[in-house]
Amino acid sequence: MRLSKTIYEILPAIYFLMGVAALWLSYLVAPGAQATIALFIALAAEVAALTLVLRRQNYRSLKREYSENGSDLPIP
């Protein structure tokens, strides 16, 4: 699936905000199953945001490294 650059650039921030909102919700809800589910959703959203940021950073550094050598990026 291809996303436009604008959507792709803002996606980690959206995931991060979803994680913060779910974490806040888990704090507000009485202890129980709903709070636990909200906490796991928060954790998943934060991991997704961090994963996207790190993958993008790695791709950009590889792209910069390969463009200096004049060769193409390796296809995974």
GROMACS elastic network, one bead per residue, 0.5 to 0.9 nm:
[ bonds ]
;  ai    aj funct       b0    kb
    2     8     6  0.88982   500
    3     6     6  0.81089   500
    3     7     6  0.62629   500
    3     8     6  0.59518   500
    4     7     6  0.54307   500
    4     8     6  0.61519   500
    4     9     6  0.86382   500
    5     9     6  0.59738   500
    5    10     6  0.86059   500
    6     9     6  0.52633   500
    6    10     6  0.63669   500
    6    11     6  0.86321   500
    7    10     6  0.53141   500
    7    11     6  0.59709   500
    8    11     6  0.52938   500
    8    12     6  0.79476   500
    9    12     6  0.71447   500
    9    13     6  0.82725   500
   10    13     6  0.54445   500
   10    14     6  0.64026   500
   10    15     6  0.89097   500
   11    14     6  0.50427   500
   11    15     6  0.62356   500
   11    16     6  0.85582   500
   11    49     6  0.75726   500
   11    52     6  0.81610   500
   12    15     6  0.50747   500
   12    16     6  0.60401   500
   12    17     6  0.85877   500
   12    46     6  0.87137   500
   12    48     6  0.74680   500
   12    50     6  0.72221   500
   12    51     6  0.85297   500
   12    52     6  0.62088   500
   12    53     6  0.65479   500
   13    17     6  0.61062   500
   13    18     6  0.85073   500
   13    49     6  0.69699   500
   14    17     6  0.51685   500
   14    18     6  0.61337   500
   14    19     6  0.85863   500
   14    45     6  0.89730   500
   14    49     6  0.79960   500
   15    18     6  0.50423   500
   15    19     6  0.61647   500
   15    20     6  0.86739   500
   15    44     6  0.89941   500
   15    45     6  0.52450   500
   15    46     6  0.65314   500
   15    47     6  0.87649   500
   15    48     6  0.67715   500
   15    49     6  0.52941   500
   15    50     6  0.89463   500
   16    19     6  0.50583   500
   16    20     6  0.62573   500
   16    21     6  0.86439   500
   16    42     6  0.85505   500
   16    45     6  0.62787   500
   16    46     6  0.54493   500
   16    47     6  0.86781   500
   16    48     6  0.81924   500
   16    49     6  0.56675   500
   16    50     6  0.82545   500
   17    20     6  0.50070   500
   17    21     6  0.60811   500
   17    22     6  0.85200   500
   17    45     6  0.84284   500
   17    46     6  0.85611   500
   18    21     6  0.50847   500
   18    22     6  0.61030   500
   18    23     6  0.85004   500
   18    41     6  0.86017   500
   18    42     6  0.70222   500
   18    45     6  0.64655   500
   18    46     6  0.81564   500
   19    22     6  0.51021   500
   19    23     6  0.60259   500
   19    24     6  0.84982   500
   19    38     6  0.89376   500
   19    39     6  0.85726   500
   19    41     6  0.68742   500
   19    43     6  0.66051   500
   19    44     6  0.74993   500
   19    46     6  0.54501   500
   19    47     6  0.89569   500
   19    49     6  0.88043   500
   20    23     6  0.50376   500
   20    24     6  0.60894   500
   20    25     6  0.85022   500
   20    42     6  0.65365   500
   20    45     6  0.85584   500
   20    46     6  0.80455   500
   21    24     6  0.50721   500
   21    25     6  0.60816   500
   21    26     6  0.86031   500
   21    42     6  0.75419   500
   22    26     6  0.60916   500
   22    27     6  0.86058   500
   22    38     6  0.52970   500
   22    39     6  0.65067   500
   22    40     6  0.85649   500
   22    41     6  0.64669   500
   22    43     6  0.86665   500
   22    45     6  0.87145   500
   23    26     6  0.50803   500
   23    27     6  0.63710   500
   23    28     6  0.88196   500
   23    35     6  0.87314   500
   23    38     6  0.65079   500
   23    39     6  0.56237   500
   23    40     6  0.86680   500
   23    41     6  0.80724   500
   23    42     6  0.53028   500
   23    43     6  0.80617   500
   24    27     6  0.50995   500
   24    28     6  0.63531   500
   24    29     6  0.87954   500
   24    38     6  0.86966   500
   24    39     6  0.87959   500
   24    42     6  0.88342   500
   25    28     6  0.50684   500
   25    29     6  0.60874   500
   25    35     6  0.73549   500
   25    38     6  0.66579   500
   25    39     6  0.82478   500
   26    29     6  0.54062   500
   26    30     6  0.79989   500
   26    31     6  0.81649   500
   26    34     6  0.72936   500
   26    36     6  0.68949   500
   26    37     6  0.78717   500
   26    38     6  0.51242   500
   26    39     6  0.56353   500
   26    42     6  0.85497   500
   27    30     6  0.77272   500
   27    31     6  0.83439   500
   27    35     6  0.70424   500
   27    38     6  0.88742   500
   27    39     6  0.85034   500
   28    31     6  0.88299   500
   28    35     6  0.81197   500
   29    32     6  0.81485   500
   29    34     6  0.70969   500
   29    35     6  0.57386   500
   30    34     6  0.79405   500
   30    35     6  0.67535   500
   31    34     6  0.75230   500
   31    35     6  0.57309   500
   31    36     6  0.77102   500
   32    35     6  0.55348   500
   32    36     6  0.63791   500
   32    37     6  0.88069   500
   33    36     6  0.51006   500
   33    37     6  0.61250   500
   33    38     6  0.85828   500
   34    37     6  0.51514   500
   34    38     6  0.61272   500
   34    39     6  0.85338   500
   35    38     6  0.51083   500
   35    39     6  0.61027   500
   35    40     6  0.87149   500
   36    39     6  0.50221   500
   36    40     6  0.63003   500
   36    41     6  0.86535   500
   37    40     6  0.51606   500
   37    41     6  0.61960   500
   37    42     6  0.85834   500
   38    41     6  0.50295   500
   38    42     6  0.61104   500
   38    43     6  0.86089   500
   39    42     6  0.50137   500
   39    43     6  0.62018   500
   39    44     6  0.86586   500
   40    44     6  0.61196   500
   40    45     6  0.85607   500
   41    44     6  0.51024   500
   41    45     6  0.61205   500
   41    46     6  0.85952   500
   42    45     6  0.51911   500
   42    46     6  0.61759   500
   42    47     6  0.86151   500
   43    46     6  0.52144   500
   43    47     6  0.61808   500
   43    48     6  0.85916   500
   44    47     6  0.51641   500
   44    48     6  0.61129   500
   44    49     6  0.86588   500
   45    48     6  0.50583   500
   45    49     6  0.61977   500
   45    50     6  0.86522   500
   46    49     6  0.51292   500
   46    50     6  0.61920   500
   46    51     6  0.85067   500
   47    50     6  0.51423   500
   47    51     6  0.59770   500
   47    52     6  0.86077   500
   48    51     6  0.50527   500
   48    52     6  0.62122   500
   48    53     6  0.86580   500
   49    52     6  0.52957   500
   49    53     6  0.62841   500
   49    54     6  0.87082   500
   50    53     6  0.51494   500
   50    54     6  0.61375   500
   50    55     6  0.85194   500
   51    54     6  0.52516   500
   51    55     6  0.60058   500
   51    56     6  0.84641   500
   52    55     6  0.51711   500
   52    56     6  0.60157   500
   52    57     6  0.84686   500
   53    56     6  0.52679   500
   53    57     6  0.61491   500
   53    58     6  0.86641   500
   54    57     6  0.50242   500
   54    58     6  0.61116   500
   54    59     6  0.85734   500
   55    58     6  0.50883   500
   55    59     6  0.60988   500
   55    60     6  0.85938   500
   56    59     6  0.51014   500
   56    60     6  0.61464   500
   56    61     6  0.86059   500
   57    60     6  0.52572   500
   57    61     6  0.62344   500
   57    62     6  0.86552   500
   58    61     6  0.52107   500
   58    62     6  0.61481   500
   58    63     6  0.85110   500
   59    62     6  0.51435   500
   59    63     6  0.60096   500
   59    64     6  0.85605   500
   60    64     6  0.61012   500
   60    65     6  0.85234   500
   61    64     6  0.51001   500
   61    65     6  0.60928   500
   61    66     6  0.86216   500
   62    66     6  0.60531   500
   62    67     6  0.83943   500
   62    73     6  0.74357   500
   63    66     6  0.52848   500
   63    67     6  0.59838   500
   63    68     6  0.86302   500
   63    72     6  0.82748   500
   63    73     6  0.65091   500
   64    67     6  0.51867   500
   64    68     6  0.63347   500
   64    69     6  0.89432   500
   65    68     6  0.54207   500
   65    69     6  0.67709   500
   66    69     6  0.51621   500
   66    70     6  0.62420   500
   66    71     6  0.55334   500
   66    72     6  0.62223   500
   66    73     6  0.61679   500
   66    74     6  0.89776   500
   67    71     6  0.61737   500
   67    72     6  0.70959   500
   67    73     6  0.82067   500
   68    71     6  0.78914   500
   69    72     6  0.86972   500
   71    74     6  0.88947   500
   72    75     6  0.87991   500
